[in-house]
Structures are given as C-alpha cells and as structure tokens.
Amino acid sequence: MEQVSSRVVYRNPWMTVREDEIRRADGSPGIFGVVEKPDFALVLPRTREGFWMVEQFRYPVGRRAWEFPQGGWGMDATGGDQADLARHELAEETGLRAASMVHLGHLYEAYGYSTQGFDVYLATGLEEGEPDREASEQDMIHRWFSDAEITAMIRTGQIVDAPSLAALTLFTLT
C-alpha cells in the first residue's frame, strides 16, 4: 500500500486522528482512519501466587472493570523511558514500589486502526505505599487477587481489558 495523502481530522492532548488516502497494490484507492497515541506501559504486580489489579470506571464503554496498572506519559510529555513509566504508573495507581521490573514484551493495542503499542513489565519484590492518583483516577481502587480468582474473573467478565489479558498471556509464556 502507498499513502497518497493524509490529513488530521481531530487532535487533543492525548491523541490525533488522521484520515489517509491510500493506493492498494492493484492500484485501487482506499481510505484508512488512524488513531495516533503514544505507547503506554502495563505492569503485572506479582506476589504470593497472584497479582495486584485496579478497578475503575472506563467512560468509553460505560462500566467499571478490573485491569492491571497501566498508563502513558501523554502526547507531548517527556517523562522517561518505558521502564520509568511502568514504575511511575505502578506507584501512582497502587502505591506499590517494585524491587524488580522485568520487561516481558511489546504488543499493539489495536493495530487495525491505532499506532499505540504497550510494553508489559513483571513487577516483583513489592513494597506497599499510598497511591498518588490523578484526578481522572479518583474512583480507582486496587486489590490483590489469587491466580484462581483472576481466572474466575476472566470467565465472568470482570476482566475485559484486552491489554491486561494479553499481558497475562505473555506472563504464562515466560
């Protein structure tokens, strides 16, 4: 495929949406809507045969659900590398500090329409502290779950976050 033109149709501090006109290999025209978002970090905080998770309301889908701590620096932020971001998100959302942070892999959240990827980290040697959440996270709660509880939560639809489920897959493959 060849990009013929590109135009920004929407922009805010967290994302840019563009529309690209393309030419396919056979010469026929096409169009793609692309959401540009910076990569984020997702952390699997592991202790005692289980994980710490956070629950919050996700406005786009209109519901609360459990997920692993995750977040990004933002479009224009320069806060550090992905490992720094993972440590920051873990402390911010749960108050936990990790003695060890191991990179498990890099995945894409929705590469059919978005440039955004994410790095998955396994955090161990955890020390508890107080969360320092952003205003948008004021309704967030965090809690430890056993591996068996997490499996049951996946089956009952309490964990529906695709990056969290993909991160668990990476963990099981290590």
C-alpha positions as CSV (number, residue, x, y, z in Angstrom):
1,M,0.0,0.0,0.0
2,E,1.1,3.5,-0.7
3,Q,-0.1,6.6,1.2
4,V,-1.4,9.2,-1.3
5,S,-2.4,11.9,1.2
6,S,-3.0,12.4,4.9
7,R,-5.0,14.9,6.9
8,V,-5.5,15.5,10.6
9,V,-9.2,15.4,11.4
10,Y,-9.0,15.7,15.2
11,R,-6.4,16.4,17.8
12,N,-6.4,16.7,21.6
13,P,-3.6,16.4,24.2
14,W,-4.0,12.6,24.2
15,M,-4.5,11.6,20.6
16,T,-4.5,12.6,17.0
17,V,-7.0,11.1,14.5
18,R,-6.0,11.3,10.8
19,E,-7.5,10.1,7.6
20,D,-5.2,8.7,5.0
21,E,-6.0,8.1,1.3
22,I,-4.1,5.1,0.1
23,R,-3.5,3.2,-3.1
24,R,-3.6,-0.6,-2.9
25,A,-1.1,-2.9,-4.7
26,D,-3.6,-3.4,-7.5
27,G,-3.9,0.4,-8.0
28,S,-7.4,0.8,-6.4
29,P,-8.0,3.6,-4.0
30,G,-8.8,3.2,-0.3
31,I,-9.0,5.1,3.0
32,F,-7.8,4.5,6.5
33,G,-8.7,6.2,9.7
34,V,-5.7,6.1,12.1
35,V,-5.6,7.0,15.8
36,E,-2.2,8.1,16.8
37,K,-1.5,7.7,20.5
38,P,1.8,7.3,22.4
39,D,2.8,3.9,23.7
40,F,1.9,3.0,27.3
41,A,3.3,0.7,29.9
42,L,1.3,-2.1,31.7
43,V,2.5,-3.7,34.9
44,L,1.8,-7.1,36.3
45,P,2.5,-6.7,40.1
46,R,3.1,-10.3,41.3
47,T,3.1,-11.5,44.9
48,R,2.1,-14.8,46.6
49,E,0.8,-16.7,43.6
50,G,-1.4,-13.7,42.5
51,F,-1.5,-10.2,41.2
52,W,-2.5,-6.7,42.3
53,M,-5.1,-5.1,40.0
54,V,-7.0,-1.9,39.8
55,E,-10.7,-1.2,39.1
56,Q,-12.0,1.9,37.6
57,F,-14.9,3.3,35.5
58,R,-14.0,3.4,31.8
59,Y,-16.1,6.2,30.2
60,P,-16.0,4.9,26.6
61,V,-17.6,1.6,27.5
62,G,-19.7,3.0,30.4
63,R,-18.6,0.4,33.0
64,R,-16.2,-0.5,35.8
65,A,-13.8,-3.4,35.3
66,W,-10.6,-4.8,36.7
67,E,-7.3,-4.3,34.8
68,F,-3.6,-4.2,35.5
69,P,-2.0,-0.8,36.3
70,Q,-1.2,1.0,33.0
71,G,-0.8,4.4,31.5
72,G,1.3,6.7,29.4
73,W,3.1,9.9,29.5
74,G,0.9,11.7,27.0
75,M,1.4,13.1,23.5
76,D,3.9,15.8,24.4
77,A,5.3,14.5,27.7
78,T,8.9,13.5,28.2
79,G,8.9,11.7,31.5
80,G,11.5,9.0,30.8
81,D,11.7,5.6,29.2
82,Q,9.1,2.8,29.3
83,A,10.6,1.2,32.5
84,D,10.4,4.6,34.3
85,L,6.8,4.9,33.1
86,A,5.9,1.4,34.4
87,R,7.4,2.2,37.8
88,H,5.5,5.6,37.8
89,E,2.1,4.0,36.9
90,L,2.5,1.2,39.4
91,A,3.2,3.7,42.3
92,E,0.6,6.2,41.1
93,E,-2.3,3.7,40.8
94,T,-1.5,1.3,43.6
95,G,1.2,2.8,45.9
96,L,3.3,-0.3,45.2
97,R,7.1,0.0,44.6
98,A,8.9,-2.9,42.9
99,A,12.4,-4.1,43.7
100,S,12.5,-5.8,40.3
101,M,10.9,-4.8,37.0
102,V,11.3,-7.3,34.1
103,H,10.3,-6.4,30.5
104,L,8.1,-9.2,29.1
105,G,7.4,-7.8,25.7
106,H,5.9,-5.2,23.4
107,L,2.4,-5.5,21.9
108,Y,0.0,-3.3,20.0
109,E,-3.4,-2.5,21.5
110,A,-5.4,-2.3,18.3
111,Y,-3.1,-2.2,15.2
112,G,-6.0,-2.3,12.8
113,Y,-6.7,1.4,13.5
114,S,-4.2,2.7,16.0
115,T,-0.4,3.2,16.2
116,Q,-0.4,2.7,20.0
117,G,1.6,-0.1,21.5
118,F,2.5,-1.1,25.0
119,D,5.3,-2.6,27.0
120,V,4.5,-5.2,29.6
121,Y,6.5,-5.4,32.8
122,L,6.5,-8.0,35.6
123,A,7.0,-6.3,38.9
124,T,8.2,-8.3,41.9
125,G,9.6,-7.6,45.3
126,L,6.7,-5.3,46.0
127,E,6.6,-2.8,48.9
128,E,3.2,-1.2,49.7
129,G,2.7,2.5,50.0
130,E,0.0,5.1,49.3
131,P,-1.3,5.7,45.8
132,D,-0.9,9.2,44.2
133,R,-3.7,9.0,41.7
134,E,-4.6,11.6,39.1
135,A,-8.0,13.4,39.2
136,S,-9.3,11.1,36.5
137,E,-8.5,8.1,38.7
138,Q,-10.2,9.3,41.9
139,D,-12.7,6.4,41.8
140,M,-10.0,3.8,41.3
141,I,-9.5,1.0,43.8
142,H,-6.7,-1.6,44.0
143,R,-6.7,-5.1,45.4
144,W,-4.7,-8.3,45.4
145,F,-6.2,-11.4,43.7
146,S,-5.0,-15.0,43.6
147,D,-4.4,-16.7,40.3
148,A,-7.6,-18.8,40.7
149,E,-9.7,-15.6,41.4
150,I,-8.2,-13.9,38.3
151,T,-9.2,-16.9,36.2
152,A,-12.7,-16.8,37.5
153,M,-12.9,-13.0,36.9
154,I,-11.9,-13.5,33.3
155,R,-14.6,-16.2,32.9
156,T,-17.3,-14.0,34.5
157,G,-16.5,-10.8,32.5
158,Q,-15.0,-8.8,35.4
159,I,-11.7,-8.6,33.5
160,V,-12.3,-7.5,29.9
161,D,-9.3,-5.2,29.2
162,A,-7.6,-6.7,26.1
163,P,-4.1,-5.4,27.1
164,S,-4.4,-6.9,30.5
165,L,-5.4,-10.3,29.1
166,A,-2.6,-10.1,26.5
167,A,-0.1,-9.3,29.3
168,L,-1.3,-12.3,31.3
169,T,-0.6,-14.4,28.2
170,L,3.0,-13.1,28.0
171,F,3.4,-13.9,31.7
172,T,2.2,-17.5,31.2
173,L,4.7,-17.9,28.4
174,T,7.7,-16.9,30.5
